[in-house]
């Protein structure tokens, strides 16, 4: 699951149900893979692909991706 966090100073956008939550979720699925090298919790990604709905959540299948940064483990 990918989380889109709002940056400080970014305004929430209004939706039909009211104000946007402080984050939105996107289910990302790579078909035929259980792991994608370099992608783990805390990694910031840029994804490119078509978004669809799956079980009520937006989902993206086999997107192109770029790893932007990683959290350092101490």
Number of C-alpha atoms within 10 A of each C-alpha: 10 16 13 13 12 13 9 6 6 9 10 12 10 10 9 6 6 8 10 13 12 13 11 13 13 17 17 17 14 13 8 7 8 7 9 8 5 10 14 11 10 12 14 17 16 11 15 12 13 11 15 13 11 11 7 7 13 15 19 20 14 15 15 11 12 13 12 9 11 14 10 7 4 3
